[in-house]
Amino acid sequence: MIKVLSKNVADKIAAGEVIERPYSVVKELIENAVDAGADVITCEIRNGGKTFLRVTDNGRGIPDEETETAFLRHATSKIEKVDDLSSITSLGFRGEALASIAAVSRVSLITKTAEARMGTRLTLHGGEIIEHAQVGCPEGTTFIVTDLFYNTPARREFLKTDHAESSPIIEFMSQMAIAYTGIRFQLMNNGKLVFSSRGDGNLRNTILSVYQQKEYSQLVDVEYEGDGVHIEGCISRPSLSRTTRRDQTCFVNGRIVRSKVIDKGITRGYRERLFEGRYPVIFLFISIAPNTIDVNIHPNKKEIRFHDEQAMTAHIASAIQQALASDQAIVEATDTRRDYAVRPEGGTSKVAESPSRVVAVHKDFRPEKTEQVDIKSILSTMRQEQEEAKAETVTEESAKISLPAQGPQRPEKPQITIQPPANIPFDINALQVTGNIFHTYITATDEKAFYLIDQHAAQERVFYEQLVGEYLADDKPSQTILTPLLLDVPLEVREDSYDWLDSLRDMGYHIEEFGPGSYIIKEIPYFMEITEAEDFAKDFVDRIREKDDLQNTVVISKLITTSCKRSVKAHDVLSMREMTDLMAQLAECRNPFSCPHGRPTIVRFSEYEIEKMFKRIQ
């Protein structure tokens, strides 16, 4: 027989969708405190929040006559009708959190509004009201949650160690402090202060006070506006990266979200700037019209859907590219303490990092007097206990163009894009070339600093963008060579000559079959020397054996990137005229600050850093 479940059973089932662990309780209560207009929020947990959890705020409070209603399912002040779901601006809106928390724990609510003379204390055990009394208390709201899952022992068995349960709470509180810099957040764990944000509205100060990472003082500011989308925040230079995306925090309309669309935009923004397998540090705040997103997808409200995903990806990529093209993004001498090794195939990987760095803290930052715990150290220890904390891998989707069913007709050429930043405040043409050291690094100066330019990395960047430009251009200027080049091709590559021949021709080569397994090159791209053109063609063909899909734009881009390593090498002797021309060509590039493999092309030494080396200043 079909029967209606009792309220007691139904509430516990609903609680399972919303309250999975102590972190879920903290998330719901903190978000309610933010919606209540609080500017001071304190969270205290014990035993990872399993036995005791308290959240106190100085917000508007709850009127006495509404306290019991607040614990009913779907009781909310955030929305009234279905249409309101398309214009949600608050963090909470479903009205399920308090009912779900109360159904699986013992809860005490102490609250007072500004108009009330007395406050209210409401106590519930397993969703049943035990006490409703008047008490004296300050304006605001306090929730005390104890014995989580005391009445559902099977679910309590799935809770992890204290450290494992504390970790996501600490991470969430850190993220909320970053998202709402005007609110003072405090977190206590087993009687010990984990962190206390300043609440002064300064993003950099908040990041430094919460994460206590000196290297975060060197983040690059992001400020972008376009088509109703506003993006701001801080991102790392390519010289600062991580092995996973864990240090990437993104907010949409004040809500912490995880989105493959955002991840894809970040990846595109850092393309050619980071080593493969490395991820930048990201704090991004995206403001967008509420009716262009859907947050009502999952009970945890961390998933989000954009109505126009491609446009959002492009906006994020443009915002990052614009920031990384600014003066702030140039690699400083202090950033070069990270050492990198070059793989034989031309890629690079981080192999060592200096354990200490001296960096200038933001001028407005003042450390808190209260002793705080190093959150990064705590999270690192806690995450070792979590088996699910595995490195994320992101595979970027790329459009594929299908070949026609009949005849070897040439398909439409895939598009490789190098997104130009909106503006480039730093002008490479303003640098004065002064010489060269070790036949490897060009020296230059301006009124503010001294610069070293890696001539090989710079030429790789120029070489890459010229090749991509040729590939995309309809008119492909080339130069005829007196002695044609002979290119021998392996049999398995020759069988697929239809694809790779067209790709080389798109770059300015005039190449045709010349006997079994051989091809003759009569014309080469106009900007290449003969040896460069021959080396590039040989390396390109060699790479084709590993990449069989030449209609994939990512594959083509990577083939050009890796083959560019045969351009101007370190220790090649360049004249002053050649160095000046190279700098002028670099200035014309869309991304002049790194080679296609992600290594920096320019390193800046400020006057302060140089004087400090000579101990002219302290």
N, C-alpha and C positions, 0 to 999 in steps of 0.2 A: 504494500500500500504506500502511496505517496503521502508523506506527512510534512507539515511545516515544522522546521527545527525550532527548538526553544531559543529564547533570547540569549541565554547563557552560552549555548553551543554556537549559535550564529556569531556572537561577538568574538569568540575565540578563533573561529575560522577567519573572520575579517581581520583580526589582529595579526594572523599569520602572514597576511599580504603586506601589512604596513610595518609591523614590529618584528624584525628578524633577530636583533641582537641589541645590546646597550647603545651602540652607535645610532641605531634607528630612533631610539627614544631621544637622545641628545639632539639629533638633527631636527626632529619635529618641534621640540620645545624651543630650541634656539631660533628657528625660523619664525615661530609664533611671537617670540620676544622682539625680533626685528620688525615684524608686521605691526606690533603694538607701539612702535615709535620709541623704543628704549635707546638710550645712548650709553648705558653701562649694563653689561651682561656678564654674569659670573656663573661658571659651571664648575661643580665639584663632583668628583667620582671616587669611589673606593672599589678595590678589587675589580678593576676594569669596568665598573658600572653595574656589575652583576648583583651586588648586595646593597649598594647605596648610590644614588645619583640625585643631585640637586642643581636646579637652574633658577637663578634669581635675576630679575630685571627691574628697571625703574620706569617701565612703560605705562600705558594708560590704565592698566588693571582691568578687572572684570566686575561689573556691577553685581551686587549680592543676588539679585533676582535672576541673573543669567548663569550663575555658577553651575547649577545642576544641569541646566540645558546644554552647557558647553560639553558635557560628557556623553551626550546622546549622539548616536551615529548620524552623520550627515548634518550635524548642527554647525553652522558656520556663519560668520559675518562678512565673508569675502565675496560671495556671489549669491544671487537670488534666482536667476533664470538661466536657461541653457545658453542664450546669446552671450551671457557674461563670460563664458569659457573662451570666447574669441578675443577678449580684451583684458586678460588677467595680468595684473601688475604686482600682485602680492605673491609671497613665496608659498603660502598655504592657501587652499581653496576647497578641498574635498570635505572637510569636517569629519574626518575619520580618525585623526591622530589620537586625540584625548580618549575617545572611547576605546580604541585599540590598546593604548597603554594601560588604561584602568582595568581592562578585561584580564590582563595577565600579570598584574603586580599589585602592590599596595601603594596607593597614591594619596598624598596630602597636598592640597592647594591652599595657599595663603595669598590673598589678593586684596587690593584696595584701590579705588579710583580717587581722583583729586577731589571730587564733590562729596564723597562719603565721609562721615565722621568716624566710622569704625570699619575695620576690615572684616574679611570673611575667611573662615577656615572650613574646608570641606575635605572629608576623609572618605576614601573608597577602598574596599578590599575586593578584588576580583570583579570590579564593576558595580558592586553593591554599596550604596551610601551607608556609612557607619556613623558619621558625625557631620553636622552643619551648624556652626556656631559663629558668634561675633567675637572678634579679637582686635587688639590694638596692634597695628603694624604700619610700616611706611608705605607710601604710594608705590604701586608696582605689583609684580606677581612673583611668587616662589612656588616651584613644583618640587616636591620631594618624592622620589620613586624608589622603593625598596623591594627586595626579594623578587626580582624579575623572574617570571615564569614559575613562581612558587606553586601555582595550581595547574601547571602543565609540565610535569617532571620530564616527560619524553623530550620536549623541546629544550629544556634546561640542560639535558645531557649533551646537546650539540654545541653548547657554548665552549669557547676555547679558553686558553690560559689568560690570566689577568693581563699580561703584556699584549697578547694578540688582540684582546678586546679593547684595550686602551689605545692601541695604535690608530685605528680609523677615527676615533674620537679626537685625538690630538691633531690628526691631519685635517679633519673637518673644521675644528675650531681655528686652526691656522688659516685655512682658506677663507673662512668667514671674516676673520680679522682683516685679511687682504681685500676682500670684496667690499667691506663697509668700514672704511678707514676713519669715519667720523664717530664710530662706536668704540668704546673701550671694552675690550674682551679680556676676561681673566679665566684661566683654567688651573684648577687644583687637582692633583692626582695623589691620593693617599696622604693628604695633608701637606704636600709639597707643591710650591708654585711652579708650574710648567712654563707659563709665559703670561705677560700682561702687556697688551698693546697700548699705544699712547692715546689713540682716539682723537688725534689732532688733524685728521683729514689728509695727511701727507703720505702718499703711497710708499715712497722710498723709505721713509722713517719706519713705517709699519712693517715693511718687508724685512728690514734689518733688525727690528726689535723682536719679530716673531721667529725668523729663521737664523738670525745671528751668524750669517755667512758674509764675511767681508767682501768676497768676490761679487756679491749681489749689489754692492755699491756702484759697480761699473756697468749695470744694465743700461740698455738703450731705450729711450722713450719712444712710445708709439702714439701717434695722433693722426687719425684718418677719418674722413667724412666723404660719403658718396652714396647717392641713390637711397637716402633714408636710412643708411647704416652708419653708425658712429662706432669707431674702434679706438680704444686707447689702452695704455698699460705700459709694461716694461718687458723687454725681451733681451736675451743674452747675445753678445757678439758670437760669431762663429768660433772664437777661441775658447769659449766656455760651453761645454756640452756634457751630456750624460749618456749612459748606456741604455736607459729606458725613458719612457714618457712620464715617469712619476713626478718630475719637477715641472710639469706643464699643467697649469691651472687656468681654466677658462670659465668665464661667467657670461651668461646671456640674460640681460635685464635683471642683473643682480642674483641670478640663480646659478649655482655650480652645476655644470653639465659636462658630460662626455659625449662627443660627437665625432663620427668618422668624417663628417663634412669639414669640421674645424681642423681635425688632424690632417686631412688632405691639403687644406689651405696652408697650414704651417709647413708641411713638407714641401709644397710648391714654393713657398716664400723663401725657404732656405736651400733650394735646389742649387747645386754647384758651390755651395758655401760651406757645407759640412761634410765630414768624412762619412762614408757609408756605415750604417749601424750606430751613429751618434745622433742624439736628440738635444735640441736647445732647451734652455730654461725659459719658460713662458708664463707671463701673467697678463692675460688679455681680458678686456671688458668690452663686450659687444652690446650695443643698445640698438634695438630694432623694434618696429611697430609690433605690438602684441598680436595683431591679427594676421601676421605673416609667419607665425610659428605655432607649433602645437606642443604644449607641455603636458597634455593630459594623455600620456602614452603608458606610463608605468607608475605603480604606486609610490616608488621612491622619488619620482619627479626629477631624476637626474638625466633621463633620456629626453631628447628634444628632436623635433622634426622641423626643418625649414621648408617653406613652400617652394622656394627657388634655390635648390642646393648648389647648382653650378654658379649662380651669381654670388652666393655667400662664400664659396671657395675662392672665387676670384677676388672678392673684397679683402678677405683675410690675407691672401698672398700679396696683394698690392700694398696693404698696410705694412706688412713685414718688409717687403722689398724697399719701400720708401724709407723706413726706419734704418735699414741696413745700408742705405746709400748715403746716410748723413755723416757728419763729422764725428759724431759719437761712436760710430761703428768701426772706425779705423783701429786696427790692432795697436795697442800701446806697447812700449818696451817691456812693461811689467807683465804683459800677457804672454810673452815669449818664453817664460819659464817652463811652459809645457813643451815637452819634447815629442816629436813625431817620427815614425819610421816609415819608409816608403816600401810598399810591397813590390815584388818583382813585376807584377802585372800593371803597375802604375798607380794602384790605389794606395791609400795611406791608413795607418791605424795608430792610435794613441798608445804609447808604450810606457811612458813615465810622466810624472807630474810632480812639480816641486811641492813639498809638504807645507810650505809656508809662503805667503805672499804679503807684501806691504802695499796696501792700497789706500787711497784717500777716501774717507767716509764722507757722505753727503754733508754739505756745510750746515744744514739745519738739524742734523741728527744729534741727539743727546742721549746717551745710554741711561736706562732706568736705574734708579738707586736700588730697587729690589733685586736680590739675586735671582737669576732665572736659570732654567735648565736648558742645555743645548738640545733643541728639538730634533735636529738632524741626527744627532748621535742616538737619541732615544728611538726614533723611528727606524734607524738602521738596525739597531739591536732587535727591535720588535719584529721587523719584517723577516728576519731570519727564521722566525718561528712560524711564518705563514707560508705554507706550501703553494698557495695560489698566487704568491707574488712573483710571477714569472715575467721575464722580459717580453715586451710586446713587440711584435713585428708588424709593420704596416706595408702592405702591398698597394702601390698606387695603381689605380685603374687607368687603363689607356685604351683609347678607341682603336679598333682594328677595322681595316677596310677590306672587304671580301673581294677576291679576284673574280673576274667574269668566268662564266661556265665554259665558254668556247673561245678558242683562239688566244694566242699570246698577246692580247691587247694590254696596254699598260694601264693599271688602275690609277685612280686619282692619288696624287702624292699626299702622304700624311703630313700634318703640320707640326713642326717643332717650334715652340714659342719661348722666347726669352722676354719675360715681362719687364718693360721699362719702369723704373720707379717714377713717381709723380714729380719729384724734383731731386736734384743732387746738389745740396748746399756746398759740399766740399769740391773745390775746383782743382783738379790735377794740373791743369794748364798754368795755374798760378805758381807752381813749384819751379824753383830754379835749379836745374841740373848742375852739379858741381864736380862730378867725377865718378869714379868706380873703384871699388875695393875687391881684391881677390878675383878680379875678372868675373864676378858673380853678382855683386850688389851695386846698383846705381845709387849714388848719394845725391840728395837734393835738400833744399831748405825753403822755408818761407819766413815770414816775420815772427812766427810763433814757435816753430819747432824744426827739428832735423829729421829727415826721412831716409829709410833704406828701402829700395825697391828691388825685389828679386827679379832679375831680368828674365830668367827662365819661366817663372810663374806668370810674369806679365806677358811674355810672348805667347805662352800657352793660351792665356785668356783672349788675346787679340786673334790668334790663330783659330781658336774655336769659334768665336763670333763671326769671323770672316767666312769660315766654312759653312756655318749654319745660315748666314746671310746668302751665300751662293746657293745653298740647297733650297731656300725659300724663294729666291728671286726668279722672275720669268726670264730676264736677260742675264746670261751667265758669261761675262767676259773672260776669255782665256788667252793664253799665249802659245804660239806654235813653237816647238823646239826643233832644232836642226837635226839632232840625232834622236829618233824615237826611242822610248823606253820599252823594254820587253818584260812582260809580267807573266811569270809561270804560276799556274793556279792548280791546287790539288783537284783530283777528279771529283770528289764529292761536292766541292764548291762549284766546279765548272757545270755540273748538272743543274744547278740552280742559278745560272748566270743571268737569267731574266731579271731577277730582283737586284742583285748587287751591282750589275752593270748600270742599271738605271740610277741607282743611288750615287755611284761615282760620277756619272754624267750630270746629275743634279748639282754636283759640287764644282763643275767646271772642267772635268776631264773629258777628253775626246778619246774614247777607247773602243777597240773593235777586235774581233777574233782574228788570230794569226797562227793558224796551225793547231794541231791537237794539244790541248792543255795550255796553250799560250795565248796571250793577248798583247796587242801593241798600243802604246799610248803616244799619240801625236801632239796633243795639246794638253796643257795643265792649267790649273787656276792661275790667274794673272798675278796674285800676290805671293806665290810660292817660288822658291828656288828649285832647281831640278832635283837636287838630292832630297829636299824636303818632300817634294811631290812623290818621288819614288818610294821613300820610306813610309810616307803616309799610306799610299796605295797598298803596299805590301802588308803593313800592319792591319789595315782595314780588312783586307781579304782574310788574313789570319784570324781576326776576331769573328768573322762571319761563321767560321766553323763551330763556334760556341753559341752563336745567336742565330736561330733559323727563321725568325719572323721579322722580315724587313719592312712589313707594313705596320709595325708597331712603333709609334713615335718614340716611346721610351727607349726601345732597342736602338734605333737609329741615333738618338741623342747620346746614348752611352758609347756606341761605337765611335762616334766622332770624338767624344771626350777622351776615351782611352787611347785613341790613335794620335791625339794631339801631343802625346809625350815625346814625339820625335821632332818637335820644333826646336827653337834655339836652346841650347844646353847651357848649364852653368859652365864657367871658365872659358866660354867663347869671348874673344876680345872684340869689344864694340868701340867704335870711334865716338867722339862727342856728338857728331851729327846723328849717328845711328841711335845713340841713347836718347837724344832729344826727340827723334822721330818715333821711337818706341813709346815714349811717354805721351806724345800727342795721340798716337793710336790708342793707347790705354785709356786716355781721357774720353775717347769716343765710344768706349764700350758701355754696354748697359749695366754690367756688373764689374766695375774695374777693381774691386777690392779683394777678389780671390780668383785663383785659377779654377778651371773646370773640375778639379779634384777636391777643391775646398781649402787648399793652402792659401794663406794670405799673400797678396802681392806687395802690400805696403805695410811697413812698421814705423810708427812715429815715436820719436824721443822728444818729450817736451823740454823746455828750457829748465824747468824745475828738476826733472829727473837727471839731466846732465850735470847741473850744479850740485845735486846731491851726490852723484858719483865722485865728484872732485872735492866733496866735503866743504863746499863753499857755504852750504846751508845745513841745518840740522833736520 
